[in-house]
Each structure stands twice: as C-alpha cells, then as structure tokens.
Amino acid sequence: MSTSKSPKAFPAIRARMGDWWYYLATLTFRDVAERVIEVPKIHDAKNLKDWIQREIKDKRRQQIADYLLRQPQRFFNAIVLGTYGGTPDWFPVEVSKGRVADVDLDDRVKTAFGLIQLSGKEELFAIDGQHRVVGIKRALECAGGADLADEEQAVIFVAHKKDEAGHQRTRRLFFTLNRYAKPVSDSDLIALSEDDAYAIATRRLLEEYRGLDTMRVTKAPNANFLPDDHSSFTTLVGLYSATTILARPAKSKERQRFKEGPVTSADVDHVLGIVNRFWDEVKKRTPAVRKVFDGKKPAEIVAQQRNPTNGGNLIFRPLGLRCFAEATRILTDRGHKLESAVEKLVAVGLELNEVPWVNVLWNPSTGRMAETKNAKLAINLFLHAVDEAPHPQKFELLAEYRKITGNPDAKLPA
C-alpha cells in the first residue's frame, strides 16, 4: 500500500451514464505524479493488474515526456481514473438563477458543479491513459520538468470496488473504452499533424509537386490501396513512408525531433528539398512514372502498371516504393549522390514479374504483392545488383533468396 496523501479537493462536474456516476475534474501534473499509481503497486490486486495494466514501454514513456517538454501547444484528452479503496466525497455547489445567467436552470444543472474531495487514503489508477500517466511522471523528472508541475490534466473519476463484482464492473468499463474507441488512422495523422516534419512535407508535396496531387495520391487509411482503387499512383501513407525514409536525419535525436516536433519551416524545407530531388530523378529515369505525373489521364497508365496479371512497376506499389526508397537512402548514406543512387537502382529493373522481384515482392500465383516481411531481402537484392555490400541483416542473402523464391538452385542476379 502506498503512503497516504493529504486530503485535497478538486473542481469537478458530476454526471451519470448508464449506472455509472462519474466526475469530470482536473488534476495538476504534480497531483497526477503523486497520486496516480501503476496497477502493479495496488495492494492485493494481482488479478486486477493482469487485465488492466498494459505493458508500459519505456520508449513510449520517454516519447510522451519529450512531447510535453518540447511542444508548447501540448494537449491530452481526459484520463479515466479508477478510485480503489474508497469513494471520493462530493460537495455540490448549487447554482441558482440570476447568479450566472438569466435562464431557467433544471435540477441537474443546479447540482452538477462542485468539489470532489480525495481523502488521500484511496488509490488512483489509470483505467484508460496509463502511458500518459507515466509520461507525465517522466517529464517531471527531466530537466525543465518542474515548469510543468502546475499544468492541468483533465480526468474522469469512476469508483472501483474490491470485491469480484467490482472487478467485473471495472473490467467491463476497460473493455468498453477500448472496444468502442476508434483510433485515428495513419492517413488522418499525416493530414493533421503540425509537429511531424515529414507529414507537413508530404502535404506540401500534394499541393506543390506536379504529379503527386490528390488525383494521383489516395487517402486510404493505411499504406495499402482500397480494394476498388485501380487508378491511384500511390497512397498518402506510402508517400509519407518514402518521405520519412529518404529525409530522416542521421542522428537519432534529430530523427525524433523531426517526427515529434517542434519543427521549424527550415526543417520542413530540408525534407522537401530531398524528396523533390528524389521524385525529379525517378520521373526522369522511369517513363511510366513520368507519364503518370505529366499525363492528363494518369489512371490509364496506373491500370497498366498495377495489374494482377504481371504486377507492373514496383514503384506503383507502396511496398515496392518503400524498398526502393530504403535502398536509395542506404546508398546516399554511403556517399552516393541521390541522383546517382536513383539512376543505379532504376537500372536494376523494376518489373515485378521479372527476376529478382518475382516471388520476392510479387506473387504470380495470387496476382498480389508478397508479404511485407520480404522487404529486407528486396532491399538487399537492390544493393547486390549495384555491387554494394548488404545492409546488416540476420540472414545470408543467397540462402534467403532461395528460401523465399522456393528455388534451391536460384542464383543471385548479376
């Protein structure tokens, strides 16, 4: 059992949904750090922690802390807190007509506002928002974190009882919160982010680069095309992935900052400059891409280059584009100019139904792209074909190539 805290009252609104009474309040970051505990620390609650405590990843904890420390426009949605070992006291502050507005107030409104008082003996744990809690705690421990102590976090209090019925009730709430919460799609995050330099640069590509507009780039939820999409050159997530790969800084701290912010206009311009050069060279070296970018009827070319009969050009597939971008980036990291890297890789051949891509990136028996796990092999096949040493991997290149293609006599392409 953790040490009791002193009693404290917090401004709150009391409300009801179904058979849950709950309280909407705010706690300072200091209150969150001092009063909200991790589930494994709750006294005699081993069964409870088995289902309610998600695995807390240290990397995720630090990412949230860095966001709080670096982003002046930081904001979290409400954390749902269970109160264990006690029910908070509720002290309504009645609002009467004329005191705030010359309108009729029903009984619910009159008694909805008040103070919720914690005795300090109860345990608070996150039913929803565990990572945010540990991120707040980590941020306060970091240099400069003390400045965040008085910032306020919205919380929703619900009561949890110790008996089996109480466990069942809270389990149901945990399940409901996770079942009906719809996560934001990858494409929505790219469309909305103002902190991710790669996302901002990707949106600018759609606005500024001829050939990468919304007629040719589709906003599917993830990297894959929707089943009925036979006309788009690539997906928003696929374009973003290539942008991130090509323009990520070499230093890990800078990579994280470019991804999570805050970023400057110079950062975005830097990313955009690299990807503009990449697409200029791809267009120059690849007639099919050039026809899609410059033509008035790109869907016709896409249909030829992305079809179930022969697969077409690998750049017209998000997985193929990703592998091509990775190989380009590896070559530039090794001292090749970006334009030279693209030229060399295009010369390897990009037709999916030809060696070395057939049965690696393209499955001719199903008329579909092969598994994503083959990407590392494909990247190293690109490198081998341009006389470069393989990128570090856990497999021997020829053995893996024979295994994936199912041909024990296969030879690596010259």
Buried (B, 14 or more C-beta within 10 A) or exposed (E): EEEEBEEBBBEBEBEEEEEEBBBBBBBBBBBBBBBBBBBEEBEEBEEBBEEBBBEBEEEBBBBBBBBBBBBEEBEBEBBBBBBBBBEBEBEEEEBEEEEEEEEEBEEEEBBBBBBBBBBEEBBBBBBBBBBBBBBBBBBBEBEEBEEBBEBBBEBBBBBBBBEEEBBEBBBEBBEEEEEEEEEEBBBEBBBEBEBBBBBBBBBBBBEEBEBBBEEBBBBBBBBBBEEEEEBBBBBBBBBBBBBBBBBBBEEEEEBBBBBBBBBEEEBBEBBBEBBBBBBBBBBBBBEBBBBBBEEEEBBEBBEBBBBEEBBBBBBBBBBBBBBBBBBBBBBBEEEBEBBEBBBBBBEBBBBBEEBBBBBBBBBBEEEEBBEEEBBBBBBBBBBBBBEBEBBEEEBEBEEBBBBBBEEEEBEBBE
